């Protein structure tokens, strides 16, 4: 039986998946890029929790391993890629490059579950 911490993580993951799907749908609409980028940032904050500031300062390998859950790492990378696309649509190309590089680093160094 999963503990309360496991239940909390499962809820976080489900919320992030639902948000990601909604953000993708909104991206093709007439949504303000500023609003969408801020909301994606909030979703990332919810997914990462109180360790967000630390995790964002670490390299991809260290951040992925500290976060410790491959599914959360993958969702974080997907949210960053989506935010990168939003930034590109807004013409903020420097942000686009930074976000997509971070997403790639996380995806490359995602944690593997022990066998």
Buried (B, 14 or more C-beta within 10 A) or exposed (E): EEEEEEEEBEEBBEBBBEBBEEBEEBBEEEBEBEEBBEBBBEBBEEBBEEEBEEBEEBEBBEBBBEBEBEBBBBBBBBBBBBBBBBBBBBEBEEBBEBBBEBBBBBBEBBBEEEE
